[in-house]
Each structure stands twice: as C-alpha cells, then as structure tokens.
Amino acid sequence: MEGSEIKEEKEAGIGQKKKIFVAGATGNTGKRIVEQLLTKGFAVKAGVRDVDKAKSTLPEGNPLLQIVKADVTEGSAKLADAIGDDSDAVICATGFQPSWNLLTPWKVDNFGTVNLVDACQKLGINRFILISSILVNGAAMGQLFNPVYIILNVMGLVLVAKLQAERHIRKSGINYTIIRPGGLKNDPPQGNIVMQPEDTLFRGSISRDQVAEVAVEALLHPESHYKVVEIVASTDAPKRSFEELFGSIEQQ
C-alpha cells in the first residue's frame, strides 16, 4: 500500500482504539452512547456532573471506561482539563433538566455546548458530534405554531438555545456532525432509520438506541463530516447502510 493510501485509510474515520469524550454520559441517550462506544472497542472518557451516580449507572469493571467530573456550565477551561489531551473526539449528549429557572436551557444547551466546542479548540480536537433536536429551526420552517415547537420553547426557549449552539459549532471550523432526532423513546427500536437534511422533519420519533448508534457510526464514516442530519424511525423505511444514510445528505 502506498503512503498516500495509508493516510487516506487513517483519515476515513476515528479508529477503534481512539478515546472519545462523552458529555452528558449518564443521561438517557448519553449512557447508550457510552455503551455502544465500548461495544465497538472505543475507549471512553465519560464526562459527568455526579461521579457517584455515574459509577452506578455506567458499565462496571470495563478497563476502557474512565469517569471524570465535568460540568459544561463551568466554562471551557475546566472542560479542557476534564477532556484532556488524550481525547480524539467529543460527543455532546447533554440536555437541561426541567426547572422553574428559565435560564437553565441557555446555560446547558447553548453556553454549555459552546464551552465544549471552545475546549476542543483549546486542545486541538477537531471532531465534534452534537445531539440536538428536530424543529430547532421551526420558525424558519413555518412550524411556529407546531404544538411540539410551542411546548418545548415554553421551557426557556430550549430549541432556540440549541439552534444558537449549532450556529456556533458551524462557524467554529471544527469537523462536526449535528444529529437532530425526532421524539426520543426509551423503547427498543421499531422500524429503520430515516435520515433527512436539516429543516426537513417536523414530526416523528426514534429510539434512543438508534440515536446513539447514529452518533457512534458518525465517528466511523467520513460521509458524516460537516453535516446536519435529521433522524426518525419508520416501519415503512428500507434498511440502509450508514454510508448510504450519511452519503445522501449534502455537506454544509
């Protein structure tokens, strides 16, 4: 194999022995991402606010798993220390917990994500995967009166916060994949993954297991680079490879 071919092979995806930092690792989607990364042979650094909770929630006794304290709201400098210079990519699966404080979505889903991106830039990490949501750009899609858009934004304009974070990622120059799932279900997958371009889907649901799968597969397929993808599941959809799914979306 020629030298250039070796280089191309290395750049095709994140190798299985690389270490991935997962923010929000004890969340309903985050813990599934951690589990699937470990199954694929990745080393995982799980960034969590509550280390004791993480020890009881995440897989025990796996030498590829490291748990570190990391709060995305505490600024990029502390996050950079938590992520460390041994992480090769970051997956952001954070999400605010509903409360009476209407600033919480902005602290977590906007500023927290921005802090993570800035930490990556400080460390020279050039791969970032964000779990966002469909309808983040609902107003521009003509979905201003969609009940889901209204209900979610009642809780501190969370979709607007997520959209602002997405824009920061896209302007940063970092190699991103932004994943916008439909309604998240804790149930096992029902149906195959449907993947569409940004600002396309305004209804539908998907298992968190499939969302986690898309996030992990994005690390392995260069077809996912610099893309925003929206995903739901459908029993009518054909089974497609991830090369096909990611390859069907135009690069931004």
C-alpha positions in Angstrom: 0.0 0.0 0.0 1.3 3.4 -1.0 1.9 6.1 1.7 -1.0 8.2 0.4 -3.3 5.3 0.6 -2.3 4.6 4.2 -3.0 8.3 5.1 -6.4 8.1 3.4 -7.3 5.0 5.4 -6.4 6.7 8.7 -8.5 9.7 7.8 -11.5 7.7 6.9 -12.8 7.6 10.4 -11.9 7.5 14.1 -10.0 4.2 14.8 -11.4 1.8 17.2 -8.7 2.3 19.8 -9.3 6.1 20.0 -10.7 7.7 23.1 -14.0 9.5 22.9 -15.2 12.1 25.5 -18.9 11.9 26.1 -20.5 14.9 27.8 -23.8 14.0 29.5 -22.8 10.4 29.8 -25.4 9.5 32.5 -28.3 10.9 30.5 -30.8 8.6 28.8 -29.1 9.0 25.5 -25.6 9.6 26.8 -25.4 6.3 28.6 -26.5 4.4 25.5 -23.7 6.2 23.5 -21.2 5.1 26.1 -22.4 1.5 26.0 -22.3 1.4 22.2 -18.8 3.0 22.0 -17.5 0.4 24.4 -19.1 -2.4 22.4 -17.4 -1.0 19.3 -14.0 -1.1 21.0 -13.5 2.6 21.7 -12.0 3.9 24.9 -14.5 6.2 26.6 -14.0 9.2 28.9 -17.4 9.8 30.4 -17.9 13.4 31.5 -20.5 13.6 34.3 -21.6 16.1 37.0 -22.2 13.3 39.6 -19.4 10.7 39.7 -21.1 8.5 42.2 -24.3 8.4 40.1 -22.1 7.5 37.1 -20.5 4.6 38.8 -23.9 3.1 39.5 -25.3 3.9 36.0 -22.5 3.1 33.6 -20.9 -0.3 32.9 -18.8 -1.5 35.7 -15.3 -3.0 35.5 -14.6 -2.1 31.9 -10.9 -1.0 31.6 -11.8 1.1 28.5 -14.1 3.3 30.6 -12.9 6.3 32.6 -15.3 8.6 34.5 -14.4 12.2 35.1 -16.2 15.1 36.7 -17.3 17.6 34.0 -20.0 20.3 34.2 -20.5 22.0 30.8 -21.8 25.2 32.5 -18.5 25.8 34.3 -16.5 27.2 31.4 -14.2 25.9 28.7 -11.0 25.9 30.8 -12.3 23.4 33.3 -13.8 21.3 30.5 -10.5 21.3 28.7 -8.9 19.9 31.8 -11.6 17.2 32.0 -11.4 16.3 28.3 -7.6 16.1 28.4 -5.1 15.8 25.6 -5.8 12.1 25.2 -9.3 12.5 23.8 -9.7 12.3 20.0 -13.3 13.4 19.6 -16.2 14.8 21.7 -19.8 13.7 21.7 -22.2 16.1 23.3 -25.4 14.4 24.7 -26.2 17.0 27.3 -29.7 18.3 28.0 -31.2 20.6 30.6 -33.3 19.2 33.4 -36.7 21.0 33.5 -37.0 23.5 36.3 -38.5 26.9 37.2 -35.3 28.6 36.2 -35.9 29.5 32.6 -32.2 30.3 32.0 -31.3 26.7 32.5 -31.7 25.7 28.8 -29.4 28.5 27.8 -26.8 27.6 30.4 -26.8 23.9 29.3 -28.0 23.7 25.7 -26.4 26.9 24.4 -23.5 28.1 26.6 -22.6 24.6 27.7 -22.3 23.4 24.1 -20.3 26.5 23.2 -18.0 25.8 26.2 -17.4 22.3 24.9 -16.5 23.5 21.4 -14.2 26.1 22.8 -12.5 23.5 24.9 -12.0 21.3 21.8 -10.3 24.2 20.1 -8.0 24.9 23.0 -7.0 21.2 22.9 -6.8 20.9 19.1 -9.6 18.3 18.9 -11.2 18.5 15.5 -14.2 16.1 15.7 -17.4 17.1 17.4 -20.8 15.4 17.4 -23.9 17.1 18.9 -27.2 15.5 19.7 -29.7 18.3 19.0 -33.4 18.1 18.0 -35.7 18.4 15.1 -37.6 21.7 14.9 -34.7 23.7 16.3 -35.3 26.0 13.3 -39.0 25.6 13.4 -39.8 29.3 13.0 -37.9 29.4 9.7 -39.6 26.1 8.6 -43.1 27.6 9.0 -43.7 25.5 12.1 -44.1 28.4 14.6 -47.5 27.1 15.6 -46.5 23.4 15.7 -47.6 22.2 19.2 -44.2 20.5 19.8 -42.3 23.6 18.9 -44.5 25.7 21.2 -44.3 23.2 24.1 -40.6 22.8 24.0 -39.9 26.5 23.7 -42.2 27.3 26.7 -39.5 25.7 28.8 -37.0 28.5 28.4 -36.8 28.6 24.6 -34.8 25.4 24.6 -35.0 24.9 20.8 -33.8 28.5 20.2 -30.9 27.8 22.6 -30.0 24.6 20.7 -30.1 26.4 17.4 -27.7 29.1 18.6 -25.3 26.4 19.8 -25.5 24.7 16.4 -24.6 28.0 14.7 -21.5 28.4 16.9 -20.4 24.9 16.0 -20.8 25.6 12.3 -18.8 28.8 12.5 -16.0 27.3 14.6 -14.4 25.4 11.7 -14.4 22.2 13.7 -15.3 19.0 11.9 -18.9 18.5 13.1 -21.9 16.2 12.8 -25.1 17.6 14.2 -27.7 15.0 14.8 -31.3 16.2 15.1 -33.5 13.3 16.3 -37.3 13.3 16.5 -39.2 12.5 19.7 -36.9 10.3 21.8 -38.2 6.9 23.0 -36.7 4.7 25.7 -38.2 1.6 24.0 -36.2 -0.7 21.7 -36.0 0.3 18.0 -39.2 -0.1 15.9 -38.5 0.4 12.3 -35.5 1.6 10.3 -33.7 4.9 10.5 -34.9 7.7 8.2 -32.2 10.4 7.7 -33.1 13.7 6.1 -31.3 17.1 5.6 -31.7 19.9 8.1 -35.0 21.7 8.4 -36.9 18.9 6.8 -38.6 16.8 9.5 -41.2 18.3 11.9 -42.8 15.1 13.3 -41.8 11.5 14.1 -40.0 9.6 16.8 -37.0 7.4 17.3 -35.5 5.0 19.9 -32.6 6.5 21.9 -30.7 3.3 21.0 -30.8 4.3 17.3 -29.8 7.9 18.1 -26.8 6.5 20.0 -26.0 4.2 17.0 -26.0 7.2 14.6 -23.7 9.1 16.9 -21.2 6.3 17.1 -21.4 5.5 13.4 -20.7 9.1 12.6 -17.2 8.6 14.1 -16.6 5.8 11.6 -17.8 7.2 8.4 -16.3 10.3 6.7 -19.6 10.7 4.9 -20.9 12.3 8.1 -18.4 15.1 8.2 -19.6 18.7 8.3 -23.3 17.7 8.1 -26.6 18.3 9.9 -28.8 15.3 9.8 -32.4 14.8 11.0 -33.5 11.3 12.0 -36.6 9.5 12.9 -37.6 5.8 12.6 -40.2 4.3 10.4 -41.5 0.7 9.9 -42.0 1.6 6.2 -38.4 2.7 5.7 -36.0 0.3 4.0 -32.8 -0.8 5.8 -29.9 1.3 4.6 -26.2 1.3 5.4 -24.7 4.2 7.2 -22.6 5.0 4.2 -25.9 5.4 2.3 -27.6 7.4 5.0 -24.9 9.9 5.6 -23.9 10.0 2.0 -27.4 11.1 1.0 -27.0 14.3 2.9 -25.2 17.2 1.3 -22.1 18.6 3.1 -22.6 22.1 4.6 
